[in-house]
Amino acid sequence: MPRTKLIFFDMEGTIFQKTIRTSRGNTAPSAWTLIAKHLGEKALGEEEETKERWTREEYKGYVEWMEDTIRIHKKYGLTKQFFYKVMNSVKYHKGVKETFKELRERGYKTALISGGFKAQADRAQEDLLIDHSFAACEYFWGKNGKIKHWNLLPCDYAGKIDFMKLIMNEHGLMPENCSFIGDGKNDVYLAKEVGKSIAFNAAPELERICTHKIKQPEGKEDFRAILKYFR
């Protein structure tokens, strides 16, 4: 097998610990749900309804779903201070920082693609010195601490592929020179696009199509387990 030169990573549940264990339909647990949960029972209920609509394919795409969910954040008074409190509450999996350091020393390029929030991706990129990062939602805040505007990228589900191919092309690499590591059913699309894919304590849908899988007991996850696949 050709040597990997570029490694793509999912964010939530992969480098960060899972914060929400269950979700409806074909959606993956995420910080979107975590924020709704913190905003209260009514907000969470409305957010779950958007997932039902997603499962029924009632949205034109991921951007439209995000716009509907942002409406909920605004309705229930999400503030900048509260948002960053939630973002910063999520912990890395054990061994994540050591793993990225080792991958850099071994000469690998790294890229993060997430359907989550840019604030969380920025945190990971700075802490782990990731080379490239794409996240779906960036919030801009008004002087009153409320949501003023947003920037949305369709980088989840099948939309992740376009961002993956963009970075591949920039580095002049073929799929066989790239790897992907993820955990959710929404990561199936990326896993199919590379030469090597690793399901990290992942959903069954992802495990079935990955070239490798890592299964660890809940609460004892250690991200360093991926290093054996990148000599």
C-alpha positions as CSV (number, residue, x, y, z in Angstrom):
1,M,0.0,0.0,0.0
2,P,1.4,3.5,-0.9
3,R,2.6,5.5,2.1
4,T,0.2,8.0,3.6
5,K,1.4,11.6,3.5
6,L,-1.8,13.5,4.6
7,I,-4.2,12.5,7.3
8,F,-7.7,13.8,7.6
9,F,-9.5,13.8,10.9
10,D,-13.1,14.2,12.1
11,M,-13.4,16.4,15.2
12,E,-16.3,15.6,17.5
13,G,-16.1,12.1,19.0
14,T,-12.8,11.5,17.3
15,I,-10.2,13.9,18.8
16,F,-12.7,15.3,21.3
17,Q,-14.6,13.1,23.6
18,K,-18.2,12.3,22.8
19,T,-20.4,14.7,24.7
20,I,-23.8,13.4,23.6
21,R,-24.3,9.6,23.4
22,T,-27.4,9.3,21.3
23,S,-29.1,11.0,18.4
24,R,-32.1,10.4,16.2
25,G,-32.3,9.2,12.7
26,N,-29.2,9.2,10.6
27,T,-27.6,12.2,12.4
28,A,-24.4,12.1,14.5
29,P,-24.2,13.3,18.1
30,S,-22.5,16.8,18.1
31,A,-21.9,20.1,19.8
32,W,-25.1,21.4,18.1
33,T,-27.0,19.0,20.3
34,L,-24.9,19.8,23.4
35,I,-25.6,23.5,23.0
36,A,-29.3,22.9,22.6
37,K,-29.3,20.7,25.7
38,H,-27.6,23.5,27.7
39,L,-30.2,26.0,26.5
40,G,-33.0,24.0,28.0
41,E,-35.6,21.3,27.4
42,K,-37.6,23.3,24.9
43,A,-34.5,24.2,22.8
44,L,-33.4,20.6,22.8
45,G,-36.8,19.4,21.7
46,E,-36.9,21.9,18.8
47,E,-33.3,20.9,17.8
48,E,-34.3,17.2,17.8
49,E,-37.2,18.1,15.5
50,T,-34.8,19.5,13.0
51,K,-33.0,16.2,13.0
52,E,-36.2,14.4,12.2
53,R,-36.6,16.8,9.3
54,W,-33.0,16.0,8.2
55,T,-33.7,12.3,8.3
56,R,-36.9,12.8,6.2
57,E,-34.7,14.8,3.7
58,E,-36.8,17.9,4.0
59,Y,-33.8,20.3,3.9
60,K,-32.1,21.2,0.6
61,G,-28.7,20.6,2.3
62,Y,-26.6,21.0,5.4
63,V,-26.5,24.8,5.2
64,E,-30.3,25.0,5.4
65,W,-30.3,22.7,8.4
66,M,-27.7,24.9,10.2
67,E,-29.8,28.0,9.5
68,D,-32.8,26.4,11.1
69,T,-30.7,25.4,14.1
70,I,-29.2,28.9,14.4
71,R,-32.8,30.1,14.6
72,I,-33.2,28.0,17.8
73,H,-29.9,29.4,19.2
74,K,-31.2,32.9,18.7
75,K,-34.7,32.2,20.0
76,Y,-33.4,30.8,23.3
77,G,-30.8,33.5,23.8
78,L,-27.4,31.9,23.1
79,T,-24.7,34.3,24.2
80,K,-21.0,34.5,23.3
81,Q,-20.0,33.9,26.9
82,F,-22.3,30.8,27.2
83,F,-21.2,29.5,23.8
84,Y,-17.5,29.5,24.6
85,K,-18.2,28.0,28.0
86,V,-19.8,25.0,26.3
87,M,-17.1,24.9,23.6
88,N,-14.3,24.9,26.2
89,S,-16.0,22.3,28.3
90,V,-15.4,19.5,25.8
91,K,-12.2,17.5,26.6
92,Y,-9.8,15.8,24.2
93,H,-9.5,12.1,24.2
94,K,-6.5,10.8,26.1
95,G,-3.4,10.8,24.0
96,V,-4.5,13.3,21.4
97,K,-1.8,15.8,22.0
98,E,0.9,13.2,22.1
99,T,-0.4,11.6,18.9
100,F,-0.4,14.8,16.8
101,K,3.1,15.7,18.1
102,E,4.3,12.3,17.0
103,L,2.7,12.5,13.6
104,R,4.3,15.9,13.0
105,E,7.7,14.4,13.9
106,R,7.1,11.5,11.5
107,G,6.5,14.0,8.7
108,Y,2.7,13.7,8.2
109,K,0.5,16.6,7.1
110,T,-2.9,16.9,9.0
111,A,-6.3,18.3,8.2
112,L,-9.5,18.6,10.2
113,I,-13.0,18.6,8.6
114,S,-16.0,19.0,10.8
115,G,-19.7,19.7,10.6
116,G,-19.3,21.5,13.9
117,F,-18.2,24.9,15.1
118,K,-15.2,26.9,14.0
119,A,-14.5,28.0,17.5
120,Q,-13.9,24.4,18.6
121,A,-11.9,23.6,15.4
122,D,-9.7,26.7,16.0
123,R,-9.0,25.5,19.5
124,A,-7.9,22.1,18.2
125,Q,-5.9,23.6,15.4
126,E,-4.0,25.9,17.8
127,D,-3.5,23.2,20.5
128,L,-2.5,20.5,18.1
129,L,-0.8,22.5,15.3
130,I,-3.1,21.0,12.6
131,D,-2.1,22.1,9.1
132,H,-5.6,22.7,7.7
133,S,-9.0,23.1,9.3
134,F,-12.6,23.4,8.0
135,A,-15.6,23.7,10.2
136,A,-19.2,24.3,9.3
137,C,-20.4,27.2,11.5
138,E,-18.6,30.4,12.5
139,Y,-20.5,32.8,14.8
140,F,-19.9,36.6,14.8
141,W,-21.1,38.3,18.0
142,G,-22.6,41.7,18.6
143,K,-21.6,44.2,21.4
144,N,-24.6,42.8,23.4
145,G,-23.0,39.3,23.3
146,K,-25.8,37.9,21.1
147,I,-25.4,36.3,17.7
148,K,-24.9,39.0,15.1
149,H,-24.1,37.0,12.0
150,W,-22.6,33.7,10.9
151,N,-20.5,32.0,8.2
152,L,-21.6,28.6,7.0
153,L,-19.8,25.9,5.1
154,P,-21.4,22.7,3.9
155,C,-18.6,20.5,5.3
156,D,-20.6,17.6,6.8
157,Y,-21.9,14.3,5.4
158,A,-21.2,14.1,1.6
159,G,-20.2,17.8,1.6
160,K,-17.0,16.9,3.4
161,I,-15.7,15.3,0.3
162,D,-15.3,18.6,-1.6
163,F,-13.1,20.0,1.2
164,M,-11.0,16.8,1.3
165,K,-10.4,16.9,-2.4
166,L,-9.5,20.5,-2.3
167,I,-6.6,19.8,0.2
168,M,-5.6,16.7,-1.6
169,N,-5.2,18.7,-4.8
170,E,-3.3,21.5,-3.1
171,H,-0.7,19.0,-2.0
172,G,-0.7,17.1,-5.3
173,L,-1.8,13.9,-3.7
174,M,-3.8,10.9,-4.8
175,P,-6.4,9.2,-2.5
176,E,-4.0,6.3,-1.9
177,N,-1.6,8.8,-0.3
178,C,-4.3,9.9,2.2
179,S,-5.9,8.5,5.3
180,F,-9.0,9.4,7.4
181,I,-9.9,8.9,11.0
182,G,-13.4,9.3,12.3
183,D,-16.2,7.9,14.5
184,G,-19.6,8.8,13.1
185,K,-22.0,7.5,10.5
186,N,-21.6,10.9,8.8
187,D,-17.9,10.1,8.2
188,V,-18.7,7.2,5.9
189,Y,-18.4,9.5,2.9
190,L,-14.8,10.5,3.7
191,A,-13.7,7.0,4.6
192,K,-14.6,5.8,1.1
193,E,-12.4,8.5,-0.5
194,V,-9.0,7.5,0.8
195,G,-6.5,4.6,0.7
196,K,-6.6,4.0,4.5
197,S,-9.5,4.6,6.9
198,I,-9.7,4.1,10.6
199,A,-12.9,3.8,12.6
200,F,-12.0,5.1,16.1
201,N,-14.5,3.6,18.6
202,A,-17.0,4.3,15.9
203,A,-20.6,3.8,14.8
204,P,-21.3,0.4,13.1
205,E,-22.0,2.1,9.8
206,L,-18.4,3.5,9.7
207,E,-16.8,0.3,11.0
208,R,-18.2,-1.7,8.2
209,I,-16.5,0.3,5.5
210,C,-13.2,1.3,7.1
211,T,-9.9,-0.5,6.4
212,H,-9.1,-0.6,10.1
213,K,-11.1,-0.3,13.3
214,I,-10.1,0.5,16.9
215,K,-12.4,-0.7,19.7
216,Q,-11.7,0.4,23.2
217,P,-13.8,0.3,26.4
218,E,-15.9,3.4,27.1
219,G,-13.9,5.7,29.4
220,K,-10.6,4.1,28.4
221,E,-10.2,5.5,24.9
222,D,-6.6,6.3,24.0
223,F,-6.0,8.1,20.7
224,R,-2.4,6.9,20.6
225,A,-3.7,3.6,19.3
226,I,-3.8,5.0,15.8
227,L,-0.1,5.5,15.7
228,K,0.6,1.9,14.8
229,Y,-1.0,2.5,11.4
230,F,1.4,5.4,10.6
231,R,5.0,4.3,10.9
